[in-house]
Amino acid sequence: CGFKSHSILDHIREVHGMSVEDYMAAHPKAATVSIAALEALEGSGRRSAAPAATELTTKVMGIHLPVDAAVPSEQCLPLPEGYMFPTKGKAKTAFQRAIMAVARRRNAFIWGMPGTGKDAIFHAFSEDTGTPALIFTFTPGADIRKWFFSRTIDSEGTGWEYGALWRALTEGVKGSDGVARPALILFSDIDRGTPEQLEEFRLVLDTTSKRIVGPTGEVAKILPGTRFAFTANSCGSGDPNGRMSSQSMDASLIDRMGRFVEFVSMHWDDEARILRGKFPELVERTPEIFDELGRATASLRDAIGKRTLYAEFTHRGLCEVLSEAEDLLWCARGDSVPKGLLGNAFKAWLHRLESDDRLIAKRLIDAAITDGAIACEDEDDDEYGYAY
């Protein structure tokens, strides 16, 4: 009838009193796309068909990677909220090396200061590419043998129950098509593991045997393609200052852990981009706070790196400062911005420091922010005040 609205099916239903089925039965060769929609597409070039599900790809850190559409998201590690890959500086180079290693099915050992994205990169890789993955975190005193197997007792007597790690190593993870895939297995905080805990992995990580011994002495093969990732705050040699980890790892075990990549803090442009996404209210009401925070962060991290300040100022620490700033805005009357907002918000991080380090940090922060209020604080909040 020449009707040109995009809602052609609504039109035939409302004006001509026909259902979609009636319309297609009466006019089997008729158009199902409106004239207006066709005219809008003219001159835009032919649109290519969507790729087959078996040919999906994605681009991560400049590297083209296949996507396994048959792996449901619940079998992948979850993507952290507001996650973004770095685009500048040393962090970008380190991330590219890590992605290249895991994409090529190499084992990788990622180490660096807290908050540099060591675990998160494997979460993002798993979610973006549809790679089935599991994470196991080392804690002192934990019985990690249960990751492999544990003793069971039932009405029929005693037996053995195989854990999630054993099953992933020997059976892989099945996709929605029923086919088993080798898993990416992430061991987090491995430098916190004791020598007894780490010894359990010597045979698993042997590059020539690719096997694992069960509770009764049986030997099972590790599914080909299984890859391991390790994250730690130190490179395995331990931290003599005790800030990150006091454990020193066996050198022969370290040799089995694959490619080593040191992670560093993101370039501030990247980190600020992530923070702005997490704290939109601050962006709207006091955008200048991010420039001040950037200057303060640079000063604090430089002092930490030079060991003149005994502390850590991680991305999580930044988030705590900004969340306190949001809380202060919430307490403020109307649309006003409290005086010395960032200075007050920094207490969320400063109050975790010892007195001498707190004084050093205050002076560094005071030089970077407006109002210069932090240096005047003498532990009496009434004198400094919250401007509600």
N, C-alpha and C positions, 0 to 999 in steps of 0.2 A: 504493500500500500504506500510505499515511499516514506514511511515513518523514519525519522533520522535520530531519535534519541538513542543513547547508549543502552538504555534498559529495554531492549526489544522484547524480551520474554515477559516482562511486566506488561508491556503494551498489548501483546496478543492476548494475555490473560484478562486484562481489564477492559480493553476496547472490543476485542473480537470474541471474548468469552471462550477461549480455547486454552486447554492445558498444554504444557510442553509436549506431552506424548501425543495429544491430538494434532498439534501443529506439525510435528515431525511425520506423523502418519499421513496427514493430508498433503503435505508438501515435502516429500523426502529429499528433494534436491534444493530446497530453499536455503537461503542464508541463515545462519544462526548468530552471525556477528552483524551489528547494526551498520548502516551506511556511514553514519557519523564516525564510528570507530575505524572503519576501513579508510575513510578519507583522512583521518588523523595520522594513520600509519603510512600513507602514501608519501614518497619522497624521503622517508627515513631509512631506506635500504632494507633489504631482506633480513629478517631476524633469524638467526641460526637456532636450530633446535637445541633443547637442553641436552647436556651430555648424559650418557647412560650412567646409572648408579654405580656401575663397576669402573667408571672412568673419571670419577670426580677427583679434583685436585684443589689444593689451596696453596697460598704463598705465605710462608712464614720467614721473616727476617731475610727476604729476598730469595729464599730457596723454595722451589716448587716441590710440593710433596703430595703423594696420593692420599686420598681420603677413603677410609673403609666405612661405607654407609651401612654395612650389615652389623656393625658393633653398636649396640644401644648406649646412650649416654651414661646410664647407671653403671656400666662396666668400665667407664673412663674416669680419670681423676677429675673432680669438679673444677671449673674455671674460677679463679678468685674474682671477687667482685671488683669491677672497675679495672680489670687487668689490661695493660698495654705493654707492648714490647718497646724497649728503648730504641731511639732513633739517632742518638749522638754519642760521641765519646767512647771511652774504653769499655763501658758497659755494653754498648752495641756490638763491639768486636767480640767480647766474651760470650754474649748470647748467641751470636752467629756460629761460633766454634762449637758451643754446646748443642745447638740444633743440628748442625752438620754431623756431629758425632752420633747422636741418637738416631737421626734419620738413616745413617749408614749402618745401623745396628751395632755400633761400638758400645762398649761399656764406658761410662763417663763418671768422673769424680769431680763434683762442683764444690768449691769451698770459698769462703769469704766471710766478711763481717755479717752479723745478723741484719735482716731486712734488705738484703741485696737481691732477693728473688730467686734463691737457689732451688727451693722446692717448687715455687710457683711456675718456673719455666717448664717443668715436666708436666704439671697439671695442664698448662696451656697447650703443650704439644699433644698430650693425650686427647684432650677435648677437641682440638682443631682438626686432628687427623683421624679420629676414630680409632685410636690405638688403645686396646685394653690394657689397663694398668692397675697395680696395687701398690700401696705404700705401707711400709713397716718402720716404726720409729723406735730407736734405741733409747731405753731408759735404764739407769743403774739398778741392778737387782732383778730385772725382769727375766723370766724363764723363757728365752727365745726358742728353746727346743720345741715349745708348744706350737710355734709357727710351722714346724715340720710334722710333728706327731705327738700324741699324748696317750697315756694309759687310760683305758676305760674299764668299768666294772658293771656288769649287768647280770640278769638271771642266768645267763649261760656261762658266766665266768668272766675272766679278764681278756682284754683284747687291746687293739690299737686303733686309734682314730687319727686319720691324717689331716693335718691343718691346711689352712688356705695357701701358705707358701709352697708346701709340698705339691698340692694339686695344681697350682699355677705352673710350677717348674716342670711337672711330668705330663700334665694333661692340657695345659694352656687354658684359654678362655673361649667358650663357644659364642659365636655371633648368632643373630636371628636366623641365619641360614643353616644352623646346626654344625657348622664347620669350626673346628678348634683353631685358634690363633695363638702364636707365641705372645707372651705378655711382656710388657715393660714393668720391671719391678724396681721400685724406688725405696732405698734404705735411707731414712732421714736421721740426721744427728749421729752418724756412725762413729764419729770421734768420741762420743760419750760411751761407747760400748767398752766393756771390760775385755781383757785378753781372752777370758774363758768364753764370753759371748761371741767374739769375733772368730774364734777357732772353729766354730760350727760352719763357717763359710769357706774354709780353705779348699775343700774338695769341690764345692759348688762352683767356685770361681776358677778352678783349674782349667786353663784354656785348652788342654789336650784331652782330658778325660770326659768332660761334659756329662757327669753322672752324679748321683746322690745315693747315699747309703741309708737304708731304712732301719727301723727299730730292731728287726730280727736279722740284720746283716744282709738283707736283699739289696741288690744294686739296681737302681732305676735310671734310665737315660733322661737327661734334660731335653725338653722339646727344642729342636733346632730353631734358631731365630730368637730365642729368649734373650733379652738384653737386660743389663743391670745399670742402675744409676745410683750414685751415692752422693749425699750432701753432708757437709760438715762446716763448722766454723773455722777449723784449722786444717792444714794440709796433711794431717796425720802425724806430724811431729810433736804435737802438743803445744800449748801456749804457756811459756814459763811464767807469765804474769797472772795466769789463772782467770783472765777476763773471759775467755771463750771456752777452752777445754784444757784440762790438765793431763788428759790421757795421751800417751804416746803409742802409736800403732806399729805393729810388726812390719818391717820393711818388705819382707817377702810377700806379705799379704797385700800391701799397698801396690806392689808390682802387678798384681792380678786385677786391679780395679780399673784398668783402662786409662782413658785420656783424662788428664787433669786440666781443669780450667778454673782460674781464680776470678771470682765475681767481685765487682766494686760497686759503689753507690752510683745510681743513675746520674747523668747530667741533669742539672737543676731544671732545664727547660722541659725535660721528659717527666721528671718527678712532679713538677708544678702542674703539668697537664693532668696527671693522674689525680693529684690532690684537688684540683679545681672540679674535676668530675665527681669526687666524693663529697665535696662540701659546697654545693651550689648556693646555699644561703649566704655564705661568706663572700662568694664571688659577686652576688647581687648587692649586698649591703656594704661591704668594705673590701673591694678588690685589691687595694694597695697592700693589704696584709700579706699577700703572697710574695710581693717583692721584698718586703722587710724580712719575711721568714726565710727567703732565699739567701739574703746576706747573712743572717744569723746562722743558718745552717752551714754555710761555707766556712764561717769563722770557727764554729764548734768542731766540725769534722776535721779541719786543718789542725786544730789544737790536739784533738784526739789522735790523729795520725802522727803527730810529733811527740806524743806521750807527755804533753804538758797538762793534759786534762784526762783523768782516769774515769772514762765513761763510755757509753755508746749512745749515739743519736741516730736511731734507725728510722726507717719509714713508719714503723709502728709508733715510734716516739713522736714523729711529726703529726700523725693522725690523732694522737692523744692531745697534743697542744691545740690542734684545730678543733677537735670536738669540745674542748673546754671553752674555746672562743665561741663556739655555737651556743654552749650552755649560758655563757655570759650575755650573749645577745638575747637569748630567751628570757633571761631575768630582767633585761633592760626595759624601761618604760617606752611604749610606743615603738617608733621606728628609729629611735636614737641609738647611736653607737657609743658604748661606754668609753671613756677616756682611758688610754693605756691598755686597750683591749689585748693586744698581743703580749704585752708584758705580764699581765695577769694570767693569761692563758698558759704562758711558759711554766707556771708553777706546777702544771700537770706533769712536767718532766723534771724540773729542778728539784722537787721534793724527794726524788729518789736518790739524790747525790749526798755524799758526806759533806760536812760544812766547808772544808777547804776547797773541794772541787766545785761546790755550789757557788762559792764566791768567784772563782775563776770564770765559771760559765756565765754568771750574771754580768760580769764586766764585758765579756765578749758579746753577749746578747744586747746589752745596753748601748753599745756602740753602733749596732745595726738597726735599731728600731727607733721610731719617733717617740716623743714624750720623755725618753730617758728615765723611766721610773724605776726600773729593776734595781739599779745600783743603790737607790735610796732606801730600799727595803731592809729593815733590820729585824726580820722575823716577826714583826708586829703588823698583821694585816690591817689593823685599824688605822695605823699611820699611813700606810700605802693606800688602802681602801679599794673597795669595789664600787665603781660609779654606776649604781643601779638607777 
